[in-house]
Amino acid sequence: MNTMSEKASDREEIEYLLPWHAAGTLSRRDAERVERALANDQDLARRFDLVREELSETIHLNESLGAPSARAMEKLFAAIDAEGAYKRKPGLALDLRTRVAEFFSAFAPRTLAFASAAAALVILLQAGVIGSMVLKGDGGYNTASITPAKVDSVDFLVTFAPQASADQVSKFLRDRHATIVDGPKGPATAMMYRLRFEANGAPKDETDRVAKELQQNRSVISAEYPTTSN
Amino acid sequence: MSANQATSDEVLIGRIAKGDRLAMQVLFARHHVRVYRFVLRLVGNPTVAEDLISEVFLDVWRQADRFEGRSAVSTWMLAIARFKALSALRKKPDEELDEETAETIEDTADTPEVALEKKDKSAILRQCLEKLSPEHKEIIDLVYYHEKSVEEVAEIVGIPENTVKTRMFYARKKLAELLQAAGVERGWP
């Protein structure tokens, strides 16, 4: 009798674990335990199929929820700026090259870290030269109070992909008639650049078009946020 | 989430604790969509959800120096997000919430699209997932979408691990009941 109730209790425990087994978040020991039970219990295996169905549709549902607008980021960094950009100045003891290398080494394989840092430095210098030659904005995350029907340019704040070479970045900008109009933004936003793209249409359409373009070039641009032209 | 990303998140938090704004941008870029979706499923209003994720990440900025690394950064952020979402829900009058919830449930009774959709089991399953209580939605999302372990869900929701398992079981059972009411017989429970 005891053995029977122990078996029932064990089966119940296994059934409770099925959702985590489907999601792949069980420990190896528990996963093996569930696998053994599934192999010997057809009814449990059928229930596991239902769990997998639920998992799939939950992912589908969440993925269809979309993403927040740039407003969330603007609001966050406005609040951070309001508190003072730095609690403690980071990297005062480190020179720029060291900080660039440290930043990229977190994202690229070790073997690429030095190459990435070198490429980033070239981009940094290029941006500095170009940035000094064009009109610089105040760099804030401004929101336009009046939306024009048509715009001739759209701006994006971007970070370049760690593995992007200076040649790749230059070609990317040239091919899209884009210019770096600001950045890097000093220590507080060291590696953010403001890019300006030619446009000829409604602001939203043009912003969406450029955003899509940027997202399709992850080998060069790792993240982007639309911002207001100055 | 991979072990590498978990480690990398911890490195970012260390930098944020020192006031590194760029590290904050990277962390935001990496996690804001998932945090947003988690909050949106709880509050049901995209504008409120956007405001809340700004607050969540602002808390991360402010409290990074107190992060002890006992849990994954994403788990810590979801716990903050949950607290913010529930606080926002408590602040709202019930009538307003009911209206908003009602707005999110489409009245699809007679359109041809719905007739077709009703034949689609997957679509019905998704509709039933939307109809679960916030408590059940939350646990299903954490387990299936946010890939949180039993221990991590316990930490985020603030309940014992055994309760996590039974709550998930009952959430699934409720889902099966909703499916049955919608005409989908799954043979369980």
Interface residues (C-beta under 8 A of the other chain):
Chain A: E15 Y16 L17 P19 W20 A22 A23 G24 T25 L26 R46 R47 L50 V51 E53 E54 L55 S56 E57 T58 I59 H60 L61 N62 L65 G66 A67 P68 S69 R71 A72 M73 K75 L76 F77 A79 I80 E83 A85 Y86 K87 R88 K89 P90 G91 F103 A106 F107 T159 A188 T189 A190 M191 M192 S222 A223
Chain B: S8 V11 L12 R15 A17 K18 G19 D20 R21 L22 M24 Q25 V26 F28 A29 H32 V33 Y36 R37 L40 R41 P46 A49 E50 D51 I53 S54 F57 L58 W61 R62 D65 S122 L125 R126 L129 E130 I140 D141 V143 Y144 Y145 E147 K148 S149 V150 K165 T166 M168 F169 R172 L175 A176 R186 G187 W188
